[in-house]
Amino acid sequence: MKVILKADIKGVGKKDEVINASDGYARNFLFPKNLAVEANAENMSKLKAKQDSNAFKKSQEKEEAQRIADKLSKILLKIRVKSGANGKIFGGVSSKEIADNLEKQYQIKVDKKKIDLKETIKTLGTFSVDIKLFEGVVGKVKIDVISE
C-alpha cells in the first residue's frame, strides 16, 4: 500500500515522502497514530501543491539573498575601534559587531551566525569577510577597521 508520511519516522522515511508500506503496518500503526495518509489522488495533489509552494518560496528567498549579496559586494564597512600605537586593537572585531554595524550603517540585517569569520579581527586594516546568505549564495563584504 502506498502512503504519504506526515512525519519523519526512523528507518521508514521522511515527512512528505511517498513510501510503499505493508497493509497491516499502514492500517494498524501509521494511520491510527496519524503518521501517514493513504496515497490516493486527492492526497497526492495536495502533496504536489505543497511541494510547488515550498519550491516557489525557496526560489524567492534565493533571489532575495542574491540581491543582498550584490549589495554587500559594493559596501566598504567602516568599523571604528580603540587601538594601541603599534596597530593592535583593544579587544577585537567579532561577527556580532560586523552584523550590528551592517544594520546601523546600511540597514542590512544579517544573522551573526552566518558571518564566516575564522577568528576575531585584532589588527587595523582592510579585511574581506564571507557571509553565507542562503544555500549556494555567499556575499563578500569589505571591512575597514580604523582607529578612533
C-alpha positions in Angstrom: 0.0 0.0 0.0 1.4 3.4 -0.9 1.2 6.0 1.9 2.4 9.6 2.3 4.3 10.2 5.6 3.2 13.1 7.8 6.3 13.0 10.0 9.8 11.7 9.9 9.9 8.0 11.0 13.3 6.5 11.7 14.0 3.6 9.4 10.9 4.2 7.3 11.2 7.7 5.7 11.0 11.4 5.9 8.0 13.8 6.1 6.0 14.2 2.8 7.7 11.1 1.3 5.6 8.5 -0.6 6.6 5.0 0.5 5.3 1.5 0.0 4.3 0.1 3.4 2.6 -3.3 4.1 -1.2 -3.1 4.6 -1.1 -4.2 8.2 1.7 -1.7 9.2 -0.2 1.1 7.5 -3.7 0.3 8.9 -2.6 -0.7 12.4 0.3 1.7 13.1 0.7 4.6 10.7 -3.0 5.6 10.2 -4.1 5.3 13.9 -1.1 7.3 15.1 -1.7 9.9 12.4 1.8 9.4 11.0 0.6 8.8 7.4 -2.3 9.1 4.9 -3.2 6.9 2.0 -1.6 8.0 -1.3 -4.8 8.5 -3.2 -5.4 11.1 -6.0 -6.6 13.8 -3.6 -3.8 13.4 -1.1 -1.2 13.2 -4.0 -2.5 16.5 -5.5 -2.3 18.2 -2.0 1.3 17.0 -1.7 2.2 18.2 -5.2 0.7 21.7 -4.4 2.6 21.8 -1.1 5.9 20.9 -2.8 5.3 23.5 -5.5 4.6 26.2 -2.9 7.8 25.3 -1.0 9.8 25.4 -4.2 8.4 28.9 -5.0 9.2 30.2 -1.5 12.7 28.8 -1.7 13.3 30.5 -5.1 12.0 33.8 -3.7 14.4 33.5 -0.7 17.3 32.7 -3.0 16.6 35.8 -5.2 16.4 38.0 -2.1 19.7 36.5 -0.9 21.3 37.2 -4.3 20.1 40.9 -4.1 21.6 41.2 -0.7 24.9 39.6 -1.9 25.1 42.1 -4.7 24.6 45.0 -2.2 27.2 43.6 0.1 29.8 43.4 -2.7 29.6 47.2 -3.1 30.0 48.0 0.6 33.1 49.1 2.4 32.0 48.8 6.1 34.0 51.1 8.4 34.3 50.0 12.0 36.0 52.3 14.5 37.9 50.8 17.4 40.3 51.8 20.0 43.9 50.8 19.2 47.4 51.0 20.6 50.4 52.6 19.0 51.5 49.5 17.1 48.3 48.9 15.2 46.9 46.3 17.6 43.3 46.9 18.8 41.9 46.5 22.2 39.6 43.5 22.2 38.7 42.5 18.7 36.1 42.9 16.0 33.7 40.0 16.2 30.9 38.8 13.9 28.3 40.4 16.2 29.9 43.8 15.8 30.0 43.3 12.0 26.3 42.4 11.9 25.4 45.4 14.2 27.4 47.8 12.0 25.9 46.5 8.8 22.4 47.1 10.3 23.3 50.6 11.6 25.2 51.9 8.6 23.4 50.2 5.6 20.1 48.8 7.1 21.1 45.3 6.0 20.0 42.7 8.6 22.3 39.7 8.7 22.4 36.9 11.4 25.8 37.0 13.1 26.0 33.2 12.8 26.0 33.4 9.0 29.2 35.6 9.0 32.1 33.4 8.2 34.8 34.9 10.4 37.6 32.4 11.2 38.7 34.4 14.2 38.1 37.9 15.6 39.9 40.7 13.8 42.7 42.0 16.1 44.6 44.5 13.9 43.8 47.6 11.9 43.4 47.3 8.2 41.0 46.1 5.5 39.6 42.6 5.5 37.3 40.7 3.2 34.7 38.6 5.0 32.2 36.0 3.6 28.6 36.0 4.6 26.6 32.8 3.9 23.2 34.1 3.0 21.5 31.0 1.5 22.4 27.6 0.1 25.0 28.5 -2.7 24.7 32.2 -2.1 27.7 33.8 -0.4 28.1 37.6 -0.1 31.5 39.2 0.4 31.9 42.4 2.3 35.0 44.5 2.8 35.6 45.7 6.3 37.9 48.6 7.1 39.0 48.6 10.7 40.1 52.1 11.6 41.3 53.7 14.8 39.1 56.2 16.7 
